[in-house]
């Protein structure tokens, strides 16, 4: 009986969790093979460029998820209470209320910043741009929108670090709740002027 076919997307998701847990350089091929369910031959067939190719596939999968679930919804002019509320709820769910680290943030801070500098920078820039553009559609100035987008990103990323460092997920929830409130207050203030 032939071995069941391994879904590439599921294999990539499993590998992403390994990178989150062990870092890029701390993750071995043996761990990748075990977690992904791929044999050595399939692994090299899917990822002929080796471990770097695997990491790039992981980062592309993350990028696609964020494009669909975070960036695209910000490309509307819908009610800020709904759009921003959903963005922060989705962020909370994705990062398991601070229990799941940001892989790109981890790569940026630790062992893979130089290898994946383009992907890391692009991820953060796109998120800031999408959020800033949405806030501008709500009537905020370009400068204020960009500043608020940075505040939100710092709250998300800083909240993740603090939640991990203190083993207290409430810190993450509080950080993103406060960021959401700051953004909504700024939008309401602009719309009421």
CORTA-V84891 format. One record per residue. N is the residue number from 0. D_CENTER is the distance of its C-alpha to the mean C-alpha in whole Angstrom. Layout:
N_D_CENTER, N_D_CENTER
//
This chain:
0_39, 1_36, 2_33, 3_31, 4_28, 5_25, 6_22, 7_20, 8_17, 9_17, 10_18, 11_15, 12_13, 13_16, 14_15, 15_12, 16_13, 17_16, 18_14, 19_12, 20_15, 21_17, 22_16, 23_16, 24_20, 25_20, 26_20, 27_23, 28_24, 29_26, 30_23, 31_21, 32_24, 33_25, 34_21, 35_21, 36_24, 37_25, 38_28, 39_29, 40_30, 41_27, 42_25, 43_27, 44_27, 45_24, 46_22, 47_26, 48_24, 49_23, 50_21, 51_19, 52_19, 53_17, 54_14, 55_14, 56_14, 57_12, 58_9, 59_11, 60_10, 61_7, 62_8, 63_10, 64_8, 65_6, 66_10, 67_12, 68_10, 69_9, 70_11, 71_14, 72_15, 73_15, 74_17, 75_20, 76_23, 77_23, 78_23, 79_21, 80_22, 81_20, 82_17, 83_16, 84_17, 85_15, 86_12, 87_12, 88_13, 89_10, 90_8, 91_11, 92_11, 93_8, 94_8, 95_12, 96_13, 97_12, 98_13, 99_10, 100_9, 101_6, 102_7, 103_7, 104_8, 105_11, 106_12, 107_12, 108_14, 109_16, 110_18, 111_16, 112_15, 113_18, 114_18, 115_15, 116_15, 117_15, 118_12, 119_10, 120_12, 121_11, 122_8, 123_9, 124_12, 125_11, 126_9, 127_12, 128_14, 129_14, 130_14, 131_17, 132_19, 133_18, 134_20, 135_22, 136_23, 137_24, 138_27, 139_25, 140_26, 141_24, 142_24, 143_23, 144_20, 145_19, 146_20, 147_18, 148_15, 149_15, 150_16, 151_13, 152_10, 153_13, 154_13, 155_10, 156_9, 157_13, 158_13, 159_11, 160_13, 161_16, 162_16, 163_16, 164_19, 165_21, 166_20, 167_20, 168_17, 169_19, 170_18, 171_14, 172_16, 173_18, 174_16, 175_14, 176_17, 177_19, 178_17, 179_17, 180_21, 181_21, 182_19, 183_22, 184_25, 185_24, 186_24, 187_27, 188_29, 189_29, 190_30, 191_33, 192_34
//
